[in-house]
Amino acid sequence: MHALHKLLCLTCLISVLNDSVYPCDYNKDKFFRGFMIDAPRGVESMEYYFRLIDFCQKEEFNSIIFRLTDDQGSAYFFTSHPELKMCEGALTADELGKLVAYSQSRGIELIPEIESFGHSKYITQTEEYKFLNDGPVGAEFNALSPVNDATIGLMKDLYTEIASIFPGGYIHIGCDEVNWGASEMSKNALKARSKPRIWAEYVNKLNECVKSLGKKAIIWGDVPIYHEKDVLDLLNRDILLKNKYLSDNFRKLARLIAPYRESVTRNKGDFDDFLSTLNFIEYNYNRQNELLEFVHSKRRDLKSVETYLKKVAMEDQEQLSTIWSAWCQGRRCNPNEVVNDCMWSFGVASGYSKHLSENPSKFIKILRK
């Protein structure tokens, strides 16, 4: 395999999907060499998904996790529950069916991911299901109520519809980055049972729903592996845990692939987008570190502040222009609706840095606090 292809595959696995799945008893169940599509943060064109499947086949991947729901909405239009918050350009059952069939013809299993605990605003931001919201007000992460029977009933409906489209052996039910326990029902339940026990009981019920459809449930492993380790022994042993981690060594990756640009003859636009993504993430790390460095330098004079803020504002605008240009190509949705969320609110941040560069005295006041 070409060195660049190896690097691209490695990066995909590092940044999105670890390369193995372990059941709760730690015995390896199946080796997944795969990719993840994060559709709710920007529904792509069908042509893009077909090309991605072709790429995965060429690189000998055997699976793609297709995340269909998140806080931004559902990237699939559920006919059983059309009241849910849907993404602009949400895929239909017919469109998903075509992608599944195409994947199968290429020897790749398309695995649907339906967020079932955290990342659940596609449900709780609707009038019908506000009562299922269990996340603290104003918190970054949220949750469905794990102790309300209506949650299980709703999730079973969603799994059933998705299972009719995806014939493979798995449904990924998410369950990462969960922040629950704010509702009165949960507070009362916590008086009698521990948080790990309630967490595990809820996920075990979801697992039974998945099993009833002839599938295996996959969950992200951050909570039972890193945050609530007591959960692990309480989970059913047939649930598959998927570990995930991010690499922050983006500068090294960008430098490794940049020299290959001139030799790229196909999909050069995809290559440029990939390189821009690495540069953007690296820029955000450096931006934060440079801010901390400036704060600790104790420089408070107007000239130093003006010089620093002008540099940040100019670089922010350059980054925003590059990323925005890439986002505006080929998507089925209005980038204005999703781009800020997908870029960590970078549009807001760049606007604020521009404002401060024009009003440096405000930044000086912030520093003096």
BELGI-V792454 format. One record per pair of residues at least 4 apart in sequence whose C-alpha atoms are under 6 Angstrom apart, sorted by sequence separation. I is the first residue (numbers start at 1). J is the second residue. If there is no record, write none. Layout:
((I,J) (I,J))
This chain:
((11,15) (12,16) (13,17) (22,26) (39,43) (57,61) (69,73) (78,82) (91,95) (93,97) (104,108) (121,125) (159,163) (190,194) (197,201) (200,204) (211,215) (221,225) (222,226) (223,227) (224,228) (225,229) (254,258) (276,280) (279,283) (283,287) (286,290) (302,306) (309,313) (312,316) (320,324) (335,339) (339,343) (341,345) (346,350) (356,360) (13,18) (22,27) (56,61) (69,74) (103,108) (124,129) (181,186) (210,215) (211,216) (223,228) (224,229) (340,345) (22,28) (68,74) (124,130) (22,29) (68,75) (135,142) (224,231) (340,347) (135,143) (224,232) (124,133) (134,143) (134,144) (207,217) (20,31) (133,144) (134,145) (20,32) (73,85) (74,86) (75,87) (132,144) (19,32) (73,86) (74,87) (77,90) (132,145) (19,33) (73,87) (76,90) (77,91) (75,90) (76,91) (77,92) (75,91) (221,241) (220,241) (221,242) (217,239) (218,240) (219,241) (220,242) (221,243) (120,143) (218,241) (219,242) (220,243) (118,142) (254,278) (118,143) (117,143) (34,61) (117,144) (33,61) (34,62) (36,64) (39,67) (250,278) (33,62) (34,63) (35,64) (36,65) (37,66) (38,67) (39,68) (40,69) (34,64) (36,66) (37,67) (200,231) (251,282) (40,72) (250,282) (40,73) (40,74) (200,234) (316,350) (40,75) (143,178) (196,231) (200,235) (39,75) (142,178) (143,179) (85,122) (142,179) (143,180) (141,179) (84,123) (313,353) (313,354) (135,179) (175,219) (176,220) (63,108) (66,111) (68,113) (69,114) (135,180) (170,215) (172,217) (174,219) (62,108) (63,109) (64,110) (65,111) (66,112) (67,113) (68,114) (69,115) (134,180) (136,182) (169,215) (170,216) (171,217) (172,218) (173,219) (174,220) (63,110) (65,112) (66,113) (134,181) (135,182) (170,217) (172,219) (310,357) (71,119) (134,182) (309,357) (70,119) (71,120) (73,122) (134,183) (70,120) (71,121) (71,122) (70,122) (156,209) (306,360) (146,202) (116,173) (118,175) (115,173) (117,175) (112,171) (113,172) (114,173) (115,174) (118,177) (112,172) (113,173) (118,178) (97,165) (24,237) (23,239) (23,240) (22,240) (23,241) (22,241) (21,242) (18,244) (17,244) (15,246) (89,332) (89,333) (88,333) (45,331) (44,331) (45,332) (44,332) (43,332))
